[in-house]
């Protein structure tokens, strides 16, 4: 999983870490919705647009989420 994190900016890594926390407490469905970027603790990192831009474009953010899901299930 370290390789996965290493390819993203510091802000993107914080988003991923927060998404992992959300996943742990609420399950995978919660991190797949765009609205997850509007709730704590993610909203404390920045607005949804800013957080998505940390990954590049929206498609890059969506790809990162899919990769995160793959990493979670691969290591499980």
PDB file of N, CA, C and O in Angstrom:
ATOM      1  N   UNK A   1       0.830  -1.194   0.000  1.00  0.00           N
ATOM      2  CA  UNK A   1       0.000   0.000   0.000  1.00  0.00           C
ATOM      3  C   UNK A   1       0.872   1.254   0.000  1.00  0.00           C
ATOM      4  O   UNK A   1       0.406   2.322  -0.397  1.00  0.00           O
ATOM      5  N   UNK A   2       2.123   1.147   0.436  1.00  0.00           N
ATOM      6  CA  UNK A   2       2.996   2.321   0.439  1.00  0.00           C
ATOM      7  C   UNK A   2       3.210   2.881  -0.953  1.00  0.00           C
ATOM      8  O   UNK A   2       3.235   4.099  -1.127  1.00  0.00           O
ATOM      9  N   UNK A   3       3.365   2.011  -1.958  1.00  0.00           N
ATOM     10  CA  UNK A   3       3.517   2.484  -3.331  1.00  0.00           C
ATOM     11  C   UNK A   3       2.281   3.274  -3.734  1.00  0.00           C
ATOM     12  O   UNK A   3       2.384   4.315  -4.382  1.00  0.00           O
ATOM     13  N   UNK A   4       1.132   2.782  -3.352  1.00  0.00           N
ATOM     14  CA  UNK A   4      -0.123   3.446  -3.694  1.00  0.00           C
ATOM     15  C   UNK A   4      -0.131   4.879  -3.167  1.00  0.00           C
ATOM     16  O   UNK A   4      -0.457   5.805  -3.909  1.00  0.00           O
ATOM     17  N   UNK A   5       0.220   5.070  -1.908  1.00  0.00           N
ATOM     18  CA  UNK A   5       0.211   6.401  -1.309  1.00  0.00           C
ATOM     19  C   UNK A   5       1.280   7.304  -1.896  1.00  0.00           C
ATOM     20  O   UNK A   5       1.045   8.496  -2.094  1.00  0.00           O
ATOM     21  N   UNK A   6       2.440   6.757  -2.174  1.00  0.00           N
ATOM     22  CA  UNK A   6       3.579   7.535  -2.610  1.00  0.00           C
ATOM     23  C   UNK A   6       3.395   8.283  -3.913  1.00  0.00           C
ATOM     24  O   UNK A   6       4.126   9.237  -4.180  1.00  0.00           O
ATOM     25  N   UNK A   7       2.448   7.881  -4.721  1.00  0.00           N
ATOM     26  CA  UNK A   7       2.292   8.533  -6.016  1.00  0.00           C
ATOM     27  C   UNK A   7       1.399   9.762  -5.962  1.00  0.00           C
ATOM     28  O   UNK A   7       1.184  10.412  -6.985  1.00  0.00           O
ATOM     29  N   UNK A   8       0.877  10.091  -4.787  1.00  0.00           N
ATOM     30  CA  UNK A   8      -0.032  11.232  -4.650  1.00  0.00           C
ATOM     31  C   UNK A   8       0.594  12.362  -3.828  1.00  0.00           C
ATOM     32  O   UNK A   8       1.519  12.153  -3.044  1.00  0.00           O
ATOM     33  N   UNK A   9       0.056  13.561  -4.039  1.00  0.00           N
ATOM     34  CA  UNK A   9       0.502  14.728  -3.277  1.00  0.00           C
ATOM     35  C   UNK A   9       0.133  14.570  -1.806  1.00  0.00           C
ATOM     36  O   UNK A   9      -0.624  13.675  -1.430  1.00  0.00           O
ATOM     37  N   UNK A  10       0.677  15.445  -0.994  1.00  0.00           N
ATOM     38  CA  UNK A  10       0.402  15.391   0.451  1.00  0.00           C
ATOM     39  C   UNK A  10      -1.095  15.540   0.734  1.00  0.00           C
ATOM     40  O   UNK A  10      -1.647  14.805   1.553  1.00  0.00           O
ATOM     41  N   UNK A  11      -1.752  16.488   0.061  1.00  0.00           N
ATOM     42  CA  UNK A  11      -3.189  16.677   0.272  1.00  0.00           C
ATOM     43  C   UNK A  11      -3.963  15.449  -0.186  1.00  0.00           C
ATOM     44  O   UNK A  11      -4.886  15.010   0.500  1.00  0.00           O
ATOM     45  N   UNK A  12      -3.603  14.897  -1.323  1.00  0.00           N
ATOM     46  CA  UNK A  12      -4.290  13.702  -1.816  1.00  0.00           C
ATOM     47  C   UNK A  12      -4.109  12.546  -0.837  1.00  0.00           C
ATOM     48  O   UNK A  12      -5.039  11.773  -0.609  1.00  0.00           O
ATOM     49  N   UNK A  13      -2.927  12.427  -0.265  1.00  0.00           N
ATOM     50  CA  UNK A  13      -2.690  11.374   0.729  1.00  0.00           C
ATOM     51  C   UNK A  13      -3.567  11.564   1.962  1.00  0.00           C
ATOM     52  O   UNK A  13      -4.058  10.591   2.534  1.00  0.00           O
ATOM     53  N   UNK A  14      -3.762  12.815   2.370  1.00  0.00           N
ATOM     54  CA  UNK A  14      -4.646  13.089   3.511  1.00  0.00           C
ATOM     55  C   UNK A  14      -6.083  12.723   3.175  1.00  0.00           C
ATOM     56  O   UNK A  14      -6.810  12.198   4.018  1.00  0.00           O
ATOM     57  N   UNK A  15      -6.492  13.002   1.934  1.00  0.00           N
ATOM     58  CA  UNK A  15      -7.845  12.631   1.494  1.00  0.00           C
ATOM     59  C   UNK A  15      -7.997  11.115   1.546  1.00  0.00           C
ATOM     60  O   UNK A  15      -8.998  10.608   2.053  1.00  0.00           O
ATOM     61  N   UNK A  16      -7.021  10.399   1.029  1.00  0.00           N
ATOM     62  CA  UNK A  16      -7.085   8.936   1.028  1.00  0.00           C
ATOM     63  C   UNK A  16      -7.142   8.391   2.446  1.00  0.00           C
ATOM     64  O   UNK A  16      -7.922   7.484   2.736  1.00  0.00           O
ATOM     65  N   UNK A  17      -6.318   8.941   3.326  1.00  0.00           N
ATOM     66  CA  UNK A  17      -6.326   8.495   4.723  1.00  0.00           C
ATOM     67  C   UNK A  17      -7.691   8.731   5.357  1.00  0.00           C
ATOM     68  O   UNK A  17      -8.202   7.876   6.079  1.00  0.00           O
ATOM     69  N   UNK A  18      -8.274   9.886   5.088  1.00  0.00           N
ATOM     70  CA  UNK A  18      -9.605  10.187   5.624  1.00  0.00           C
ATOM     71  C   UNK A  18     -10.653   9.261   5.035  1.00  0.00           C
ATOM     72  O   UNK A  18     -11.574   8.835   5.732  1.00  0.00           O
ATOM     73  N   UNK A  19     -10.515   8.948   3.749  1.00  0.00           N
ATOM     74  CA  UNK A  19     -11.447   8.009   3.121  1.00  0.00           C
ATOM     75  C   UNK A  19     -11.319   6.614   3.737  1.00  0.00           C
ATOM     76  O   UNK A  19     -12.314   5.911   3.915  1.00  0.00           O
ATOM     77  N   UNK A  20     -10.100   6.229   4.054  1.00  0.00           N
ATOM     78  CA  UNK A  20      -9.905   4.936   4.719  1.00  0.00           C
ATOM     79  C   UNK A  20     -10.581   4.912   6.086  1.00  0.00           C
ATOM     80  O   UNK A  20     -11.176   3.907   6.474  1.00  0.00           O
ATOM     81  N   UNK A  21     -10.487   6.022   6.812  1.00  0.00           N
ATOM     82  CA  UNK A  21     -11.166   6.120   8.105  1.00  0.00           C
ATOM     83  C   UNK A  21     -12.674   5.996   7.927  1.00  0.00           C
ATOM     84  O   UNK A  21     -13.348   5.316   8.701  1.00  0.00           O
ATOM     85  N   UNK A  22     -13.201   6.669   6.887  1.00  0.00           N
ATOM     86  CA  UNK A  22     -14.638   6.588   6.605  1.00  0.00           C
ATOM     87  C   UNK A  22     -15.031   5.156   6.242  1.00  0.00           C
ATOM     88  O   UNK A  22     -16.048   4.641   6.706  1.00  0.00           O
ATOM     89  N   UNK A  23     -14.214   4.532   5.412  1.00  0.00           N
ATOM     90  CA  UNK A  23     -14.476   3.152   5.013  1.00  0.00           C
ATOM     91  C   UNK A  23     -14.528   2.244   6.232  1.00  0.00           C
ATOM     92  O   UNK A  23     -15.405   1.388   6.347  1.00  0.00           O
ATOM     93  N   UNK A  24     -13.576   2.441   7.143  1.00  0.00           N
ATOM     94  CA  UNK A  24     -13.506   1.614   8.342  1.00  0.00           C
ATOM     95  C   UNK A  24     -14.777   1.749   9.188  1.00  0.00           C
ATOM     96  O   UNK A  24     -15.259   0.769   9.755  1.00  0.00           O
ATOM     97  N   UNK A  25     -15.306   2.959   9.267  1.00  0.00           N
ATOM     98  CA  UNK A  25     -16.472   3.180  10.123  1.00  0.00           C
ATOM     99  C   UNK A  25     -17.811   3.002   9.404  1.00  0.00           C
ATOM    100  O   UNK A  25     -18.814   2.677  10.039  1.00  0.00           O
ATOM    101  N   UNK A  26     -17.834   3.216   8.066  1.00  0.00           N
ATOM    102  CA  UNK A  26     -19.125   3.220   7.378  1.00  0.00           C
ATOM    103  C   UNK A  26     -19.228   2.287   6.182  1.00  0.00           C
ATOM    104  O   UNK A  26     -20.324   2.076   5.663  1.00  0.00           O
ATOM    105  N   UNK A  27     -18.120   1.729   5.738  1.00  0.00           N
ATOM    106  CA  UNK A  27     -18.152   0.825   4.600  1.00  0.00           C
ATOM    107  C   UNK A  27     -17.847   1.503   3.284  1.00  0.00           C
ATOM    108  O   UNK A  27     -17.767   2.728   3.199  1.00  0.00           O
ATOM    109  N   UNK A  28     -17.678   0.688   2.259  1.00  0.00           N
ATOM    110  CA  UNK A  28     -17.217   1.152   0.958  1.00  0.00           C
ATOM    111  C   UNK A  28     -18.204   2.080   0.265  1.00  0.00           C
ATOM    112  O   UNK A  28     -17.783   2.981  -0.460  1.00  0.00           O
ATOM    113  N   UNK A  29     -19.496   1.889   0.464  1.00  0.00           N
ATOM    114  CA  UNK A  29     -20.485   2.716  -0.223  1.00  0.00           C
ATOM    115  C   UNK A  29     -20.279   4.190   0.102  1.00  0.00           C
ATOM    116  O   UNK A  29     -20.426   5.044  -0.772  1.00  0.00           O
ATOM    117  N   UNK A  30     -19.944   4.491   1.339  1.00  0.00           N
ATOM    118  CA  UNK A  30     -19.801   5.891   1.736  1.00  0.00           C
ATOM    119  C   UNK A  30     -18.657   6.591   1.016  1.00  0.00           C
ATOM    120  O   UNK A  30     -18.747   7.794   0.768  1.00  0.00           O
ATOM    121  N   UNK A  31     -17.583   5.883   0.671  1.00  0.00           N
ATOM    122  CA  UNK A  31     -16.463   6.565   0.015  1.00  0.00           C
ATOM    123  C   UNK A  31     -16.647   6.664  -1.490  1.00  0.00           C
ATOM    124  O   UNK A  31     -15.917   7.400  -2.154  1.00  0.00           O
ATOM    125  N   UNK A  32     -17.609   5.936  -2.038  1.00  0.00           N
ATOM    126  CA  UNK A  32     -17.844   5.990  -3.477  1.00  0.00           C
ATOM    127  C   UNK A  32     -18.716   7.180  -3.876  1.00  0.00           C
ATOM    128  O   UNK A  32     -18.798   7.512  -5.059  1.00  0.00           O
ATOM    129  N   UNK A  33     -19.351   7.806  -2.933  1.00  0.00           N
ATOM    130  CA  UNK A  33     -20.220   8.924  -3.266  1.00  0.00           C
ATOM    131  C   UNK A  33     -19.440  10.228  -3.185  1.00  0.00           C
ATOM    132  O   UNK A  33     -18.614  10.415  -2.291  1.00  0.00           O
ATOM    133  N   UNK A  34     -19.708  11.127  -4.123  1.00  0.00           N
ATOM    134  CA  UNK A  34     -19.034  12.422  -4.125  1.00  0.00           C
ATOM    135  C   UNK A  34     -19.340  13.237  -2.890  1.00  0.00           C
ATOM    136  O   UNK A  34     -18.541  14.084  -2.490  1.00  0.00           O
ATOM    137  N   UNK A  35     -20.490  12.991  -2.280  1.00  0.00           N
ATOM    138  CA  UNK A  35     -20.872  13.763  -1.103  1.00  0.00           C
ATOM    139  C   UNK A  35     -19.980  13.485   0.101  1.00  0.00           C
ATOM    140  O   UNK A  35     -19.998  14.251   1.064  1.00  0.00           O
ATOM    141  N   UNK A  36     -19.204  12.410   0.067  1.00  0.00           N
ATOM    142  CA  UNK A  36     -18.318  12.108   1.182  1.00  0.00           C
ATOM    143  C   UNK A  36     -17.288  13.217   1.370  1.00  0.00           C
ATOM    144  O   UNK A  36     -16.766  13.393   2.471  1.00  0.00           O
ATOM    145  N   UNK A  37     -16.992  13.966   0.312  1.00  0.00           N
ATOM    146  CA  UNK A  37     -16.018  15.055   0.404  1.00  0.00           C
ATOM    147  C   UNK A  37     -16.563  16.259   1.156  1.00  0.00           C
ATOM    148  O   UNK A  37     -15.811  17.183   1.470  1.00  0.00           O
ATOM    149  N   UNK A  38     -17.851  16.264   1.447  1.00  0.00           N
ATOM    150  CA  UNK A  38     -18.484  17.399   2.129  1.00  0.00           C
ATOM    151  C   UNK A  38     -18.637  17.182   3.628  1.00  0.00           C
ATOM    152  O   UNK A  38     -19.099  18.080   4.332  1.00  0.00           O
ATOM    153  N   UNK A  39     -18.260  16.011   4.129  1.00  0.00           N
ATOM    154  CA  UNK A  39     -18.461  15.714   5.548  1.00  0.00           C
ATOM    155  C   UNK A  39     -17.120  15.622   6.267  1.00  0.00           C
ATOM    156  O   UNK A  39     -16.067  15.491   5.643  1.00  0.00           O
ATOM    157  N   UNK A  40     -17.184  15.695   7.592  1.00  0.00           N
ATOM    158  CA  UNK A  40     -15.970  15.618   8.401  1.00  0.00           C
ATOM    159  C   UNK A  40     -15.361  14.243   8.291  1.00  0.00           C
ATOM    160  O   UNK A  40     -16.102  13.267   8.176  1.00  0.00           O
ATOM    161  N   UNK A  41     -14.097  14.120   8.320  1.00  0.00           N
ATOM    162  CA  UNK A  41     -13.072  15.145   8.456  1.00  0.00           C
ATOM    163  C   UNK A  41     -12.625  15.726   7.113  1.00  0.00           C
ATOM    164  O   UNK A  41     -11.790  16.630   7.076  1.00  0.00           O
ATOM    165  N   UNK A  42     -13.175  15.213   6.017  1.00  0.00           N
ATOM    166  CA  UNK A  42     -12.730  15.646   4.696  1.00  0.00           C
ATOM    167  C   UNK A  42     -12.996  17.121   4.440  1.00  0.00           C
ATOM    168  O   UNK A  42     -12.183  17.789   3.801  1.00  0.00           O
ATOM    169  N   UNK A  43     -14.104  17.636   4.918  1.00  0.00           N
ATOM    170  CA  UNK A  43     -14.419  19.043   4.666  1.00  0.00           C
ATOM    171  C   UNK A  43     -13.449  19.975   5.382  1.00  0.00           C
ATOM    172  O   UNK A  43     -13.388  21.162   5.060  1.00  0.00           O
ATOM    173  N   UNK A  44     -12.699  19.464   6.336  1.00  0.00           N
ATOM    174  CA  UNK A  44     -11.696  20.279   7.022  1.00  0.00           C
ATOM    175  C   UNK A  44     -10.403  20.391   6.207  1.00  0.00           C
ATOM    176  O   UNK A  44      -9.557  21.242   6.483  1.00  0.00           O
ATOM    177  N   UNK A  45     -10.261  19.521   5.203  1.00  0.00           N
ATOM    178  CA  UNK A  45      -9.076  19.559   4.343  1.00  0.00           C
ATOM    179  C   UNK A  45      -9.239  20.542   3.195  1.00  0.00           C
ATOM    180  O   UNK A  45      -8.255  20.990   2.607  1.00  0.00           O
ATOM    181  N   UNK A  46     -10.486  20.875   2.878  1.00  0.00           N
ATOM    182  CA  UNK A  46     -10.775  21.787   1.777  1.00  0.00           C
ATOM    183  C   UNK A  46     -12.133  21.468   1.181  1.00  0.00           C
ATOM    184  O   UNK A  46     -12.793  20.511   1.584  1.00  0.00           O
ATOM    185  N   UNK A  47     -12.542  22.278   0.218  1.00  0.00           N
ATOM    186  CA  UNK A  47     -13.806  22.047  -0.458  1.00  0.00           C
ATOM    187  C   UNK A  47     -13.703  20.875  -1.425  1.00  0.00           C
ATOM    188  O   UNK A  47     -12.597  20.478  -1.791  1.00  0.00           O
ATOM    189  N   UNK A  48     -14.831  20.315  -1.844  1.00  0.00           N
ATOM    190  CA  UNK A  48     -14.820  19.168  -2.753  1.00  0.00           C
ATOM    191  C   UNK A  48     -13.996  19.394  -4.021  1.00  0.00           C
ATOM    192  O   UNK A  48     -13.256  18.506  -4.444  1.00  0.00           O
ATOM    193  N   UNK A  49     -14.118  20.567  -4.624  1.00  0.00           N
ATOM    194  CA  UNK A  49     -13.375  20.846  -5.858  1.00  0.00           C
ATOM    195  C   UNK A  49     -11.871  20.830  -5.582  1.00  0.00           C
ATOM    196  O   UNK A  49     -11.097  20.250  -6.344  1.00  0.00           O
ATOM    197  N   UNK A  50     -11.474  21.461  -4.503  1.00  0.00           N
ATOM    198  CA  UNK A  50     -10.056  21.494  -4.137  1.00  0.00           C
ATOM    199  C   UNK A  50      -9.518  20.088  -3.873  1.00  0.00           C
ATOM    200  O   UNK A  50      -8.404  19.759  -4.278  1.00  0.00           O
ATOM    201  N   UNK A  51     -10.312  19.264  -3.195  1.00  0.00           N
ATOM    202  CA  UNK A  51      -9.869  17.917  -2.874  1.00  0.00           C
ATOM    203  C   UNK A  51      -9.748  17.059  -4.128  1.00  0.00           C
ATOM    204  O   UNK A  51      -8.807  16.276  -4.257  1.00  0.00           O
ATOM    205  N   UNK A  52     -10.681  17.200  -5.039  1.00  0.00           N
ATOM    206  CA  UNK A  52     -10.611  16.455  -6.301  1.00  0.00           C
ATOM    207  C   UNK A  52      -9.391  16.911  -7.108  1.00  0.00           C
ATOM    208  O   UNK A  52      -8.696  16.089  -7.704  1.00  0.00           O
ATOM    209  N   UNK A  53      -9.135  18.212  -7.123  1.00  0.00           N
ATOM    210  CA  UNK A  53      -7.992  18.748  -7.871  1.00  0.00           C
ATOM    211  C   UNK A  53      -6.662  18.253  -7.315  1.00  0.00           C
ATOM    212  O   UNK A  53      -5.660  18.261  -8.030  1.00  0.00           O
ATOM    213  N   UNK A  54      -6.632  17.826  -6.061  1.00  0.00           N
ATOM    214  CA  UNK A  54      -5.405  17.272  -5.488  1.00  0.00           C
ATOM    215  C   UNK A  54      -4.974  16.011  -6.238  1.00  0.00           C
ATOM    216  O   UNK A  54      -3.808  15.618  -6.186  1.00  0.00           O
ATOM    217  N   UNK A  55      -5.917  15.386  -6.929  1.00  0.00           N
ATOM    218  CA  UNK A  55      -5.633  14.180  -7.706  1.00  0.00           C
ATOM    219  C   UNK A  55      -5.446  14.494  -9.188  1.00  0.00           C
ATOM    220  O   UNK A  55      -5.001  13.639  -9.953  1.00  0.00           O
ATOM    221  N   UNK A  56      -5.777  15.696  -9.588  1.00  0.00           N
ATOM    222  CA  UNK A  56      -5.755  16.084 -10.994  1.00  0.00           C
ATOM    223  C   UNK A  56      -7.163  16.486 -11.404  1.00  0.00           C
ATOM    224  O   UNK A  56      -7.703  17.483 -10.923  1.00  0.00           O
ATOM    225  N   UNK A  57      -7.741  15.711 -12.285  1.00  0.00           N
ATOM    226  CA  UNK A  57      -9.118  15.952 -12.735  1.00  0.00           C
ATOM    227  C   UNK A  57     -10.064  14.988 -12.052  1.00  0.00           C
ATOM    228  O   UNK A  57      -9.629  14.078 -11.346  1.00  0.00           O
ATOM    229  N   UNK A  58     -11.367  15.185 -12.260  1.00  0.00           N
ATOM    230  CA  UNK A  58     -12.373  14.331 -11.621  1.00  0.00           C
ATOM    231  C   UNK A  58     -12.141  12.861 -11.958  1.00  0.00           C
ATOM    232  O   UNK A  58     -12.275  11.994 -11.094  1.00  0.00           O
ATOM    233  N   UNK A  59     -11.796  12.580 -13.212  1.00  0.00           N
ATOM    234  CA  UNK A  59     -11.568  11.186 -13.601  1.00  0.00           C
ATOM    235  C   UNK A  59     -10.370  10.602 -12.855  1.00  0.00           C
ATOM    236  O   UNK A  59     -10.336   9.403 -12.580  1.00  0.00           O
ATOM    237  N   UNK A  60      -9.383  11.446 -12.526  1.00  0.00           N
ATOM    238  CA  UNK A  60      -8.227  10.986 -11.760  1.00  0.00           C
ATOM    239  C   UNK A  60      -8.627  10.650 -10.323  1.00  0.00           C
ATOM    240  O   UNK A  60      -8.147   9.677  -9.741  1.00  0.00           O
ATOM    241  N   UNK A  61      -9.511  11.472  -9.766  1.00  0.00           N
ATOM    242  CA  UNK A  61     -10.023  11.200  -8.424  1.00  0.00           C
ATOM    243  C   UNK A  61     -10.803   9.888  -8.417  1.00  0.00           C
ATOM    244  O   UNK A  61     -10.618   9.051  -7.534  1.00  0.00           O
ATOM    245  N   UNK A  62     -11.677   9.716  -9.410  1.00  0.00           N
ATOM    246  CA  UNK A  62     -12.466   8.479  -9.499  1.00  0.00           C
ATOM    247  C   UNK A  62     -11.567   7.262  -9.673  1.00  0.00           C
ATOM    248  O   UNK A  62     -11.827   6.205  -9.100  1.00  0.00           O
ATOM    249  N   UNK A  63     -10.508   7.414 -10.465  1.00  0.00           N
ATOM    250  CA  UNK A  63      -9.548   6.321 -10.648  1.00  0.00           C
ATOM    251  C   UNK A  63      -8.858   5.993  -9.326  1.00  0.00           C
ATOM    252  O   UNK A  63      -8.652   4.824  -9.000  1.00  0.00           O
ATOM    253  N   UNK A  64      -8.500   7.033  -8.566  1.00  0.00           N
ATOM    254  CA  UNK A  64      -7.845   6.828  -7.270  1.00  0.00           C
ATOM    255  C   UNK A  64      -8.754   6.071  -6.316  1.00  0.00           C
ATOM    256  O   UNK A  64      -8.290   5.220  -5.556  1.00  0.00           O
ATOM    257  N   UNK A  65     -10.050   6.377  -6.352  1.00  0.00           N
ATOM    258  CA  UNK A  65     -10.999   5.668  -5.486  1.00  0.00           C
ATOM    259  C   UNK A  65     -11.064   4.198  -5.881  1.00  0.00           C
ATOM    260  O   UNK A  65     -11.060   3.321  -5.017  1.00  0.00           O
ATOM    261  N   UNK A  66     -11.125   3.927  -7.176  1.00  0.00           N
ATOM    262  CA  UNK A  66     -11.156   2.535  -7.646  1.00  0.00           C
ATOM    263  C   UNK A  66      -9.879   1.803  -7.252  1.00  0.00           C
ATOM    264  O   UNK A  66      -9.927   0.648  -6.828  1.00  0.00           O
ATOM    265  N   UNK A  67      -8.732   2.479  -7.392  1.00  0.00           N
ATOM    266  CA  UNK A  67      -7.468   1.865  -6.993  1.00  0.00           C
ATOM    267  C   UNK A  67      -7.442   1.600  -5.492  1.00  0.00           C
ATOM    268  O   UNK A  67      -6.932   0.570  -5.049  1.00  0.00           O
ATOM    269  N   UNK A  68      -7.987   2.522  -4.715  1.00  0.00           N
ATOM    270  CA  UNK A  68      -8.063   2.338  -3.271  1.00  0.00           C
ATOM    271  C   UNK A  68      -8.901   1.115  -2.941  1.00  0.00           C
ATOM    272  O   UNK A  68      -8.513   0.298  -2.106  1.00  0.00           O
ATOM    273  N   UNK A  69     -10.045   0.988  -3.593  1.00  0.00           N
ATOM    274  CA  UNK A  69     -10.894  -0.186  -3.379  1.00  0.00           C
ATOM    275  C   UNK A  69     -10.139  -1.461  -3.739  1.00  0.00           C
ATOM    276  O   UNK A  69     -10.196  -2.447  -3.005  1.00  0.00           O
ATOM    277  N   UNK A  70      -9.435  -1.443  -4.862  1.00  0.00           N
ATOM    278  CA  UNK A  70      -8.662  -2.627  -5.272  1.00  0.00           C
ATOM    279  C   UNK A  70      -7.599  -2.965  -4.248  1.00  0.00           C
ATOM    280  O   UNK A  70      -7.408  -4.136  -3.919  1.00  0.00           O
ATOM    281  N   UNK A  71      -6.900  -1.956  -3.737  1.00  0.00           N
ATOM    282  CA  UNK A  71      -5.877  -2.181  -2.719  1.00  0.00           C
ATOM    283  C   UNK A  71      -6.483  -2.774  -1.444  1.00  0.00           C
ATOM    284  O   UNK A  71      -5.905  -3.671  -0.830  1.00  0.00           O
ATOM    285  N   UNK A  72      -7.647  -2.265  -1.057  1.00  0.00           N
ATOM    286  CA  UNK A  72      -8.308  -2.760   0.155  1.00  0.00           C
ATOM    287  C   UNK A  72      -8.662  -4.222   0.018  1.00  0.00           C
ATOM    288  O   UNK A  72      -8.439  -5.007   0.939  1.00  0.00           O
ATOM    289  N   UNK A  73      -9.209  -4.591  -1.116  1.00  0.00           N
ATOM    290  CA  UNK A  73      -9.652  -5.980  -1.294  1.00  0.00           C
ATOM    291  C   UNK A  73      -8.493  -6.911  -1.600  1.00  0.00           C
ATOM    292  O   UNK A  73      -8.564  -8.104  -1.304  1.00  0.00           O
ATOM    293  N   UNK A  74      -7.432  -6.388  -2.185  1.00  0.00           N
ATOM    294  CA  UNK A  74      -6.257  -7.202  -2.496  1.00  0.00           C
ATOM    295  C   UNK A  74      -5.519  -7.582  -1.236  1.00  0.00           C
ATOM    296  O   UNK A  74      -5.002  -8.694  -1.130  1.00  0.00           O
ATOM    297  N   UNK A  75      -5.461  -6.667  -0.269  1.00  0.00           N
ATOM    298  CA  UNK A  75      -4.726  -6.940   0.976  1.00  0.00           C
ATOM    299  C   UNK A  75      -5.588  -7.620   2.020  1.00  0.00           C
ATOM    300  O   UNK A  75      -5.077  -8.074   3.044  1.00  0.00           O
ATOM    301  N   UNK A  76      -6.883  -7.697   1.779  1.00  0.00           N
ATOM    302  CA  UNK A  76      -7.795  -8.315   2.761  1.00  0.00           C
ATOM    303  C   UNK A  76      -7.679  -9.823   2.760  1.00  0.00           C
ATOM    304  O   UNK A  76      -8.373 -10.495   3.523  1.00  0.00           O
TER     305      UNK A  76
END
